[in-house]
Amino acid sequence: MKIGITCYPVYGGSGVVATELGKALAARGHCVHFIAYSIPFRLGHIHDNIRFHEVNVNNYPLFEYPPYTLNLTSKLVDVVKYEELDILHMHYAIPHATSAVLARQILALEGIRIPIVTTLHGTDITIVGQDPSFAPVVNYSINQSDGVTAVSEYLKKETLSSGDITAEIEVIPNFIDTNRFRPLEKGHFKQALCPNGEKLLVHVSNFRPVKRAVEVVNVFYNLRSLGYAIKLLLVGDGPDRAAAEHKARELGVYEEIRFLGKQEPVEEILSIADIFLMPSSSETFGLAALEAMSCAVPVVASDIGGVPELVIDGETGFLCPLADMEMFTARTKQLLDDPELLKKMAAASRERAVKVFDTSIIIPHYESYYEAVRESVSSAV
């Protein structure tokens, strides 16, 4: 198939999933066309069977804000027509699915019927979709899609209960290349960061407020105060990084923490981690946690959203009530106190990632879904 994929090309879960999906589809012989305002973060360079089409956003005196939705629509029309795409896969309802629906209407005037699959990732429903000023457009864009997927059962339920959604929603969870994300021998790296055998805690996010990175610093401080020999790596960047740095200085633990910023490849960092902390207040899936699990790192996370569909409490890590930092500290302490439990959970995390969320399991699900959508559209014409 010739597949068009549009996503936000930034450091974040939806962009990562969309990019990895495209790369995996290309590896299986499909021709994938990424259509976005810049090359997706995880794409790096153009691979075999992968094309990139940049959406140019021009500034005109008439517009206070450039109309990206319309620029994207025009680019979609152009790529579908001249590359003869078989299907469009839009990640996020607005503006991406909105642009695709408009592009489909324009193409129909020329006798071209392009099927649209929209994947919902989270904030397009839990935040944007809740805004009354956007809700009608979100609902319309979802309902007008030929196929709709959600990355967790939680997100599916939230979507169906949040508005006037009539579309059927298929749950296709996020996935991971477990050959790439696996325990790597990085003993020298670990030794450099933890010269006295300290345990290493890691947090990876885009440092938005919902990721609660400052609370990670608080948990680390609590454990240090109890006498634990530990270090902390904070990976990523975003609005709350400065607040996290300030808290670390305020608590006197800044010298024991490394702020690494955005890193690629992150699997080399996860390979030396002992525990992954994810105290988020909103997660529709938790891709960063899956990456950690695939590298055999137990996860201590908030018991919210789609996380319980990923992290099995007491088996691959621990789930804690939202904002209960005492419980977060206690559960992390439990793992630090019991090396055998830590080892057991590390193995269970890796096993769950391989058996349930590996690329080889999830990508065929997308392929069969694409075919079902195309068949449905063809039979309706």
C-alpha positions, 0 to 999 in steps of 0.5 A, spaced: 500 500 500 501 507 499 500 510 505 500 517 507 501 519 515 500 526 518 503 527 525 506 532 530 513 531 528 515 533 535 518 529 541 512 526 544 508 519 544 503 521 538 509 523 534 513 517 536 508 512 535 506 515 528 513 515 526 515 508 528 509 505 525 511 508 518 518 505 519 515 499 520 510 499 515 516 501 510 520 495 512 514 490 511 514 493 503 509 498 504 510 505 501 510 511 506 509 518 505 510 522 511 506 529 511 508 534 516 511 541 517 518 538 519 521 531 519 518 527 525 523 527 530 524 519 530 525 519 523 532 522 523 533 520 515 529 518 509 529 510 509 527 506 503 520 506 502 519 512 506 518 519 503 517 526 506 513 532 504 513 538 507 507 542 509 509 550 507 506 555 512 506 562 508 505 568 512 500 573 509 499 580 512 491 578 512 492 572 517 494 574 524 496 566 525 498 562 519 492 557 517 496 551 518 490 547 517 488 549 510 496 549 508 496 541 510 489 540 506 492 543 500 498 538 501 494 532 502 490 533 496 497 534 492 500 528 495 494 523 494 493 526 487 500 525 484 503 519 489 496 515 488 496 514 495 491 508 497 489 511 504 491 517 509 492 515 516 492 522 521 494 522 528 490 527 532 483 529 530 485 536 529 487 539 525 490 533 522 483 529 521 479 535 519 484 537 514 484 530 511 476 530 511 476 537 507 482 534 502 477 528 501 471 533 499 476 536 494 479 530 491 472 527 490 470 533 485 476 529 481 473 522 482 478 520 487 476 517 493 481 516 499 480 513 505 481 516 512 483 513 518 484 517 524 488 515 531 486 518 537 492 519 542 489 523 548 489 530 549 485 531 542 480 528 546 481 529 554 483 536 553 482 539 546 475 535 545 473 538 552 473 545 549 466 547 547 470 551 542 473 545 539 468 540 540 464 540 534 470 540 529 473 534 533 466 530 533 465 532 526 472 530 524 472 523 528 465 521 525 467 523 518 473 519 518 472 512 515 476 508 520 478 510 528 483 507 532 484 509 539 491 507 543 487 504 549 480 502 552 481 507 556 481 512 551 476 509 547 471 510 553 473 517 554 472 518 547 465 515 546 463 518 553 465 525 551 461 528 545 456 526 540 461 520 537 457 515 532 464 512 529 466 505 531 473 505 535 478 500 534 483 499 540 490 498 537 495 499 543 501 503 542 507 498 540 515 498 541 521 495 537 523 490 542 529 488 538 531 496 539 529 497 546 532 491 550 537 491 555 544 493 552 551 492 556 552 499 558 556 497 564 561 503 563 556 508 562 553 506 569 559 506 572 561 513 570 554 515 572 554 511 579 561 510 581 559 507 588 554 502 585 548 507 586 541 505 584 539 509 578 532 512 577 530 515 570 524 519 568 523 520 561 517 525 558 516 532 555 516 536 561 509 538 560 505 539 567 501 533 566 508 529 567 509 532 574 517 532 573 517 536 579 514 530 583 520 526 581 525 530 584 521 530 590 521 523 591 528 522 589 529 527 595 525 523 600 529 517 598 536 520 599 533 523 605 532 516 608 539 514 606 539 511 599 545 511 595 541 513 588 542 517 582 537 520 578 536 522 570 531 526 567 531 525 560 527 530 555 525 538 555 519 542 556 515 547 560 517 544 567 524 543 566 526 549 569 521 548 575 524 541 576 531 544 576 529 549 581 526 544 586 533 540 585 537 546 587 532 548 593 532 541 596 540 540 595 540 534 590 541 538 584 548 535 584 546 528 584 541 529 578 543 529 571 538 533 566 540 530 559 535 534 555 532 530 549 536 524 547 536 519 541 537 513 542 533 513 549 534 505 549 541 506 551 539 510 557 534 506 559 539 500 559 542 502 565 536 504 569 534 500 575 527 504 576 522 508 572 518 513 575 512 516 572 507 520 576 503 523 571 496 526 572 494 524 565 496 518 560 492 515 555 497 509 554 504 511 557 509 509 551 515 512 555 513 506 560 513 501 555 520 503 552 522 502 560 519 495 560 522 493 554 529 495 557 527 490 563 526 496 567 520 496 572 515 502 573 512 506 578 507 510 575 500 513 577 494 509 577 490 513 571 488 513 564 490 507 560 497 505 564 493 499 568 493 496 561 500 497 560 503 496 567 501 490 571 501 492 579 505 488 583 508 484 577 511 489 572 512 495 577 507 498 582 501 503 581 500 508 586 494 513 587 495 520 583 499 525 587 500 520 593 508 521 593 508 518 600 506 511 596 510 513 590 516 513 595 514 507 599 513 503 592 520 505 590 523 504 596 520 497 596 524 495 590 530 498 592 530 494 599 529 487 595 534 486 589 530 479 588 523 483 587 527 488 583 530 483 578 523 479 578 519 485 576 525 487 571 524 480 567 516 480 567 517 487 564 521 485 559 517 479 558 510 483 557 513 488 552 515 482 548 509 478 548 504 483 548 506 490 545 512 488 540 512 491 533 511 484 530 504 483 533 501 490 533 503 492 526 499 486 522 493 489 526 494 496 523 495 492 516 488 488 517 485 494 519 487 498 513 484 493 508 478 493 512 477 500 511 479 500 504 474 495 503 468 498 506 469 505 502 470 501 496 463 497 497 460 504 499 462 507 492 
